[in-house]
Amino acid sequence: MSNEPRRSPSTPLEDYALLSDLHTGPLVSRDGSIDWLCFPRFDSPSVFAALLGGPEDGRWKLSAVDGEVASRRYLPRTFVLETTWRTPTGTAVVTDFLPPGGPEGHPDHADLVRRVECTAGRVEVEHDLRIRFDYSRALPWTRRVAVDAAGTCGLLSIAGPDALLLTGPMLHAPAAAPAEPRSDAAPEEPGRPDDDAGGVSDRLAGRFALSAGESLDWALTWHESHHPLPRPVDAARALDQAVRFWTEWSSHVSTHKRHEQAVLRSLLVLRALTHRGTGGIVAAPTTSLPEEFGGVRNWDYRYTWLRDAALTIEVLVAHDFTDGALHWRNWLLRAVAGDPDQVQIMYGLAGERRLAETELGHLAGYEDSAPVRIGNGAVGQYQADVVGEVMLALAALRDAGVPEDEYSWGLQRNLLRFCEHHYDRPGHGIWEMRGDPAFFVHGRAMMWAAFDQGIRAVEEHGLSGPVQRWRELRERLCTEIMERGFHEELNTFTQTYGGTEVDASLLQLPHTGFVAYDDPRMLGTVARIEADLRGEHGLVHRYRTASGLDGLEGGEYPFLICTFWLVEQYARSGRVDDAGQLLEQLAGYANDLGLYAEEFDPGTGRLAGNFPQAFSHLGFIRAVDAVVRARAGEDLQERSAS
């Protein structure tokens, strides 16, 4: 037996769909394979990890025998996925969804439902279910159980603290012996899990024939193994609940006519990545999807970064979803409670602080991109920009008419005290460099923005605080940035003090209010970014990895949010046609369901990085907003001139 990870061809990320119950976010491939699922939370250990290895690492494939996918879509304004299969003998529709989870932070169960309906002729469907708890490190013991008083049977799979109950037409263990398991799993010989005694389950399978008008339902329900069996899912009722939940939520957000459906889908993604119980917003539902295929820049994004969440909140407030912003503000109050000097850049979904990074050597990685990581070592970094982003988001909430309470304003004063305590401390920057700390211009400008928003809260909203001290610190930062972070000869802001490199994060300087979008110094910075970071494909890299500042091997593809920032900069500085053209190009990089990954590889035309990525979706929304506002301004000028 070998400890070597098993390698299988990776499914392109653009072939995946996201499902969500606001607790977790599985990915379903175009051919019907659920290759990534963590129960019960986004950051829980996976039960399907084929995304980062192969089928043997866990999946649930449901497909039509001898069929092909004719189409797929989300039901309008939902995360209910509908896939139409066509076979030589008929057609069938597979509906995949998760019923919206309850408001509890740790639900007592979670459901994944798959429904198949034959819409014409006759169709045979096939299952291949391979449950692998704990990131494919634990094979389950599976046995048949009665799930109700009527004697209805289900298959119960258990490994340690976790259990999965499969209900619906019965699957069975194939008669043929499975492939040799890894030594780290060390299972016994598989038994017959449809026998009451049960056995170690390597794989469950089954084929089922349907004629036109017939349908079958399966549900996979997670619960803690020491709890009683959960009640079987009523699939029809659960589907109705899921559709109603998503459509009701989406009816409360506002969108423009331009790219209306794409913007709505992006807003839905931001909502789907928000934990319903705690209010924590994950950066993405996945881990270790590479920034370069075959490379080592593979990170776990299933946590709540203060920066990412704050930028998400700004977008949601701009589109009239203040309830979600309040939910996050309450999360923030809990997460950073205590000594203000212990503020972290990121937390677990419930505010957990310990997110130790470890490597899973038994998983081959997406496109053989190793190592696969869980946890994130960046949790211990100091990043000077984070408080500024939080203060900007809370200011947007305040400006939208949501009043502060004694706790929320006290939190902000503590955050500004944190900034003052760390005023002279170099950091690792917005991109979480793993090299030596430095004074990043973006971070210093965001610190400026933090004090600026504190001052504005006192002056415009009547809140209390040491405003004179904040003014002094703000002015010191302004002088310092202009003296040490702007290169007169090159006419550009720089990535770090005293350097000559540029960084795409500099495109965010106008967003802070530090400099105007059309300021000559900003326009010079844009020109330098276009020359150094924008390739022939028109996409923007975060920075030049060849500079060695990040302390990592290899390279990376262009980050989509950086190019969305360039669209915003163009639109706000008068280059409206350039903004519109670039926006249309970027809109074409979403998959057929409107989902963006973190990056795009122009060489292969493939999405890359963790998927779907909140950063990319909020960047798209902001870019559309900027272009719409700019075009509206042009229209007003034309009408005025006439």
N, C-alpha and C positions, 0 to 999 in steps of 0.2 A: 504493500500500500504506500502511496506517495503523498507527501505534504505539499507538492507543487500545486499552485492554483490552476484550475481548469479554464482554458481559454475558448471562447466562442465568439463568432462575429457579432459585433455590437449593432443594435438597431439604431438607425439615425434618430437623433433627438427630435427632429421635426415630425417623425412618425408617431410621437407620443401625445396622448391627451391627459390632462389633469382631471382628477375627480377630487371632491372635497366635501367634508362634513363640518368644517371649521374646527376640526381637531387633528386631522391627518390629511395627507394628500397623495394618494397612489397615482402611478402612471400606467396607462393602458396603451399598448402599441396598436398600430393600425390593423395588425392581423389578430387582434383579440387577446394578446398576452399581457396580463398584469405583472409587470416585471419589477415593480418597486412598491412596497407597502410597509409602513410602520404602524403598529397598533400599540396603544390607543392614541399616541400623540405624534406630531411631526418628528420629534426628536427621540422617540422610542426606538429600541432595537427592531430591525426589520424582520418581517416574516416571509417576504419575497425580496430577493436581492439579485435576480438575474440581470438587472441593469448593470451591475458592477462585476459580473462574472459570466455565468451561463445558466441554462435552464436548471441544472443540478443545484444551483444556489437559491432556488425557490421562485416559483411563478404559478400563475393560474391562466392557462390558455383555454379559451372557448372559441371554437371556430366551426365553420360549416365544412363538412367533408367534401373534397373536390371543388370547393368554392373559392371565390375571390371577392374582395371588398369592392362594392360598387360605389359606395359613398359613406361618409360619416359626417356627423354634425352634433353640436349641442342643441338640445331643445332651446328655443329662444329664451335668452336672459337667465339661463340656468347652467349648472354643471352636471346635467343629466346627458350622458353620451349615448347617441343612437347610431349604430353601425349597420348598414344594409349589406347583406351577403347575397351573391348570386351564384347558383350552382346549375349544372346541366338539367336538373329536374325541378328547380323551384327557387324561391327567394325567401330570405328570413331576415328579421330585424333583431339585433341584440341591443338591449338597453342596459347600460351599466351606470350605477350611481351609489352614493352613500346617503342614507337619510340624515338630515341635519342633526348633529349631536346636541344633547341638552346643554344648558348653560354651565353645568358643573365643570370645574377645572380638570377633574379626573373621572370621566364617566364610568359607570359600572359595566358597560358593554358598548361595543361599536359594531356597526353592520356594513357589509359590502354586499350589494344585491346585483344579480345578473339575471335578466329575463330574456327569453328567446321566444319570438312569435313567428310562425310560418305565415307569410303573406300571400304566397302563390305556390301551387304545385305541392311537391313533397321534398323535404330537406332533412338530412341527418346531421346532427351536431355532435362535436367531439370535445371532451374535456381532458386536460392534462394538468393536474393539480399537484404541486410539490411544495409542501409546507416546510420551511426551514426557519425555525426560531433563532433569535439572537444573531442576526447577520450571518445566517447559514452555518452557525456553529453547533446547532442542536436539532437532531431529527426527533420528531414527536412520536409518542406512543398513541396509537389511534384505535378506538373501539366503537362499536355500535351502541347507541343509547336510545332509550325512549324519551321523547321530548315533550309529550303531553299525555293527558289521561286517556286519550284515544289510542295510544300505542304507536303514534307516528315516530319513526326512527330518524336519527341523525347520526353523523360521524363526529366523534369528539376526539380532537388531537391535543395532547398535553405535552409540554416540556417545561419543567420548573414552574415559574410563577404564571405562565401564560397558557391559555387554552383557546382553541378555535373550534366552534361548532358549525358544521356544514349541514344545512337542511335543504331539502328538495329531493328530486329523484336520486336514488342511491348510486354513488360511485363505488369503485372497488379497486383493490390492489391488483395490478396485472399479474397474470400467472407466471410470466417470465421473470427470472431473477433480475433485479436492478443492477446498474453499474456498481462497481466496487466503490464503497464510500471512502471518504477521507479518513485518515487515522485520527484527526482531531475530533471527529464526530463519534467514532468508535461504536456504531450501532450493532445490535445483534441481528441475526437473520430476520428479514421481514416476515411478519405474520400475516394473517388474513384480517385486515382491519374491519371487514364487515362481519366477522365473528364477534360474539359478545366478549370473549376473552381479550381480543385485540392483539396488537403487535406493533413493532416499530414500522412506521409507514414511510417508505421511500417515495412512493408516487401513488396517486389515486387517479383513476381514469374511468371513462364511460362514453358510450355512444347512445344517442336517443333520436328516434325518428319522429318527425312531426308532419302533419298534413295542413293544408291551408286552413287558417282559422284557429289552429291549436297553438298553445303556448305553454312554456315550462319556466319555473322560477327556481333559482338557487340563492341561498344567502349564507355568507360566511360571517359568523359573529364572534368577536373577541370578547373574552371576559377573564378575570383573574381565576386561576385554576382552583383556588380553595373556596370559591363562591359557588352557590347552586347554579344549575344550568339556566341560562337566560330563556325568556319566552321566545318561541320561533317568530320570525318576522312575517308580517302580513305584507307581501310584496306590493300589492296594488295600493294599499293604504300608504305605505312608505313612499312609493313613487309620487303619489298625490302630495304628500307632505313636502317632499324635496322640491317639486316644481313650484308649489305655492310659496315656500320659503324664499327661493331665489328670485322669483318674479316680484314678490312683494318688496324685497330689499332693493332690487334694481329700479323699482318705480320711484324711489325716493332720491335718486341721484340725478343730477342734471348733466347733459352733454350738448356739444355743438352738433350742427348738421354735418360739418366736415368730418369725415372718418367716424361717423356717429357710432356704428356698430363696433368698430375696432376699439374706440375709446371706451365704450361700455364694457367690452370684454376685458380690457385692461383694468378697469375699475373693479370688475367682478373678480379678477385674479387677485388684486390687492385685498379684497374682502376674503377671498378663499384662503389666503395665507395668514389671516388673522385668527388667532385662537379664541373661540367663542367664550370659553370659560374665564380666561385670564386677561385677555386684551393684548397679549404679546403678539408681535407680528414677525414671522420668520422671513429671512432674506430669500429663502427658496426652500422647497420641500425635500431637497436631495443633498447628498454629500458626494464629494470626490469626482464629480463630472469635470473633466480636465479643461484647463485654460489653453492647453495645447495637446492635441492627440498624441499619446505616447509619452507625455511629459510628466513632471513631478509636481506641478502647481495644481494640486487637487485638494480642495478644502471642504469642510463641513459647514454648510450654510443654514442648518436647521435651527438657528437660534435668533434671538432678537438683538440686533445691533441698534443702539440708540440713534445713530445717524440714519440708517435705512428706514427705521420706523418713523423718525421725525419727518423725513422727506415724504414718506407715504402719507402721513397725517396732513401735511401741507396740501397735497393733491386732493385728498378726500374732503378737506374743508373747502377748498376751491370749488368742489363739485357738490357742495351742500350736504355732505354726510358728517355732521358734527357729532352725532351720537357715537360713532366709532372712535372719533378723536377723544371724546371724554373717557371712553373705555380705556384707551391707551394711556391717557393722563393718569387715570387711577392705577394702571399697571406701573407706570413710571414712579408714582409716589411710593408704591410698595417696594419696587426693585431697588431704588437708591436710598431707601430709608436708612437712617443711622448716621454714622460719621461722614460728612460731606467729602472728606479726603479719601474715602474708599470707593468713590464712584468708578465703575468699570465702563468699558466701551460697549460691552455686550453682556447678555444674561440668557438664562434658560427661559422657557415660555412662562414659567410661573415666577421668574425672578431668581432662579438658581444662579449661584456665583461660580461654582466649581465645574468647569467644562474642559477638563484635562484632555489633551490631544493624544490619541493612540493610533497605531497602525494595525490594519487587518491584513496580515500577510497571506491568508488563505484565499483572498479574493483577487482575481487577476486585474480588476479595474476596467473601467470603460475604455475600449480601444487599447487595452493593455497599458493603461495609464496608471502606474503604481508610484507611490503607495496609495491604498484606500485608507482614508482617515475618518475617524469619528472623534468628536470633540474638536476644539479649536484653540491652538496655542496663543492666538492673538488676544485672548481674553485678558492676558496680563499686560498688554501694551498700554502705553500712554499715547493718546492721539488728541492733539490740541484742538481739533476742529469740532469735536463731538458736542460740547456744551453749546457752541454757537448754533448748531443745527437744531438742538432741542429748544433753545430760546426762540429761534425763528418760528418753529412749529407752534409753540405755545402762544407766541404773539399773534400768529394767524388765527388761532382759536379765540383769543381774546378780542381781536378785531372783528371777528364774525359775530360778536355779541354774547359769547359765553363768558360769564363772570368768573373771576378768580375766587377761590375760597382761601381761608387762612393757611391751609396746608399747601395748596399748589403754588401760591406766591412765596411762601416760606421755602419751598423746594427750590425755586428759581434763585432766591437770594443765596441759598447754600451752594448752588451750582456756580454762581459768580464768585463766591468765596473760594471755591475749588480752583477756579481760573486764576484768582489772585495768588493762591498758594503755589500754583505751578507756573507762574508767569515766566520764569526764566528756565524752564525745563524743556529740552529738545524732545521730540516725539518720533513716532514711526509713520505718521501721515495717514491720509484717508485710505491709501491702498495697502496699509498694514505691512509695510516693508519689514523684512526680517534681517536687514543689515543694521548698521549703526544708526542710532537716533540722530535727528537733524532738526533744524528749524525750517519747517515747510511753510512756504508763503501762504498756501491755502489755509493751513491750520492757524497761522497767526491772524489772517484776515477773519477767520471764523471766530477767533477769540475777540477780535475787535467787534464783530457783530453781536457777540454775547453781551458785552458791556453796553453796546448801542441800544439793544432791545431792553435792557434793564433801565436805562435812562428814559427811553420812550415810554415805558410802562409807568414811570413816576410822573413824567411831564404830561402825558396824554390821558392816562387812566387813573391818576390820583392815588397810585399805590406808594407805599413808603419804602425808603431805602437810602443808603449813603451815596446819593446821586453825585455829589461833588467828587468823591473818591473815584467813582466809576468814570466820570468825565476825564479825570487825570489819566487813568489807565487807558482809556480809549484813545486819547491824544498821543500818549507815549507810543502806543501800538501803531498808530497811523504814521507818525514820524519814523519809527523804526522800520516799518515795511517799505516805505518809500526810499529810505537810505540804504537798506541792506537787501531788499527783495525786488528792487527794480533796477535793471541794467540799462544805464543811460545810452551807452554806445550801441547796444543791440536793440534798444527801444522796446523792451519786453519785461514783464514780470518773469521771475525765474522760479524753478521748482523749489529751490532751497536758498537760504541766505548765502550770498557770495558765490553762487553757482552760475552756470550759463545754460543749463538744461531747462527745458520747459516741461510742463505737466498739464494734462487735460483738465485737471481739477481747477486750474486757473480760470477756466471758462465759467466757474461759479462765483468769481469775485463780484460781478455786478449783482448777482442774486442776493448777496449780503448787504448791498447798499454801500460798499466800500468805494466803488468806482462806477461810473456810468457805463452803460453798454457801448456808447459811442465816444467815450473818452479816447483821445489819441493814444494814450498809453495802453488802453485795452485793445484798441484796433491793432497796435503794433504786436501785442501778445498773440492775438488771433493769427496774424500773418506768420509769426514764428511757429505756432502750433500747426498751421497748414503746411509749412515747409518741412518741419521735422517729424510730425506725428501722423500726418494724413497721407496715406498712400495713393497709388493710382486708382484704386478701387473707391476712393472717396471716404473711407472709414477712418476713424481716429483711434490710435492707440493711447493707452493711459500715459505712457512715458516710454523712453527708449530703454528697454531692458539691458541693452549692451553697455549702458553706463555703469552697471554693477552696483548701483545704490541699493537695490532691493535684497541683495545677499542670497539670491536664488539662482539655480541653474535653469537653462533653457529660456524659451521665449513664450509668447502668448499671442492670441489673435486680438483683433480690435474689439474693444468693449463697446457694446451698443449704446450705453448711457452717455458715453463721451461724445459720440456722434449726435445723439439727440440734444446734448448741451450745445453743440455747434449750431444745430438748427435754431435753437432758441436764441443764441447770440446773433446769428444772421438776422432773424426776424426782428429782434429788438434794436438792431443798429442800422436798419434801413435796407438790408440786403434781402428783401422779401422774396424775390424770385429765386435766389439761391436757396433760401430756406425752404421754399415750397418744393423745389426740385429734389433736394436732399431728403426731405420728409417722405416724398413719394417713393424714393429708392429704399429707404428704411422700412416703410410700410410693407414692402414686398419681402422682407426677411422674416416676418412672422409666418408660422406654419398655417395650414389650412383652417385651423381652429382659432387663429388669432393669438397664439402663444409665442413669446420671445424667450430665448435663453439669455445667458449673460453676455455671450460673444457671438460673433459670426466669422467663419473662416471663408474669406472670399476666394481662396484657391480651390476649395472643393465645393463651395456653395452650401456648406453645412452649418447648422447651429452648434455651438460649443459652450462649455461651462455649465454651471448648475441651472436647472430648468424646472418650471418657468421661474424667471428671476424678477423679483419685485422691483429692483433698481431699473431694469430695462423697461418695464411696463410704466412705472411712474415717469421715467424719462420721455417715453412716447407721449403720454398724456400732456406733459408740460410743453413738449414741442408743438403738438397740435394746438394747444391753447395759445401759444405765442404766435403761431402763424395766423390763427383766426383773428386774434386781436390786431395784428399788424395789418392784415387785409381790411379789416373793418376801419382802421384808421385811414388807410388809403382811400377807401370808398368815401369816408366823411370829407377828406380833403378834396376829392374830385367833386363832390356835390357842392362843397363850399365855394370852390373856384368857379363853378358854373353859375 
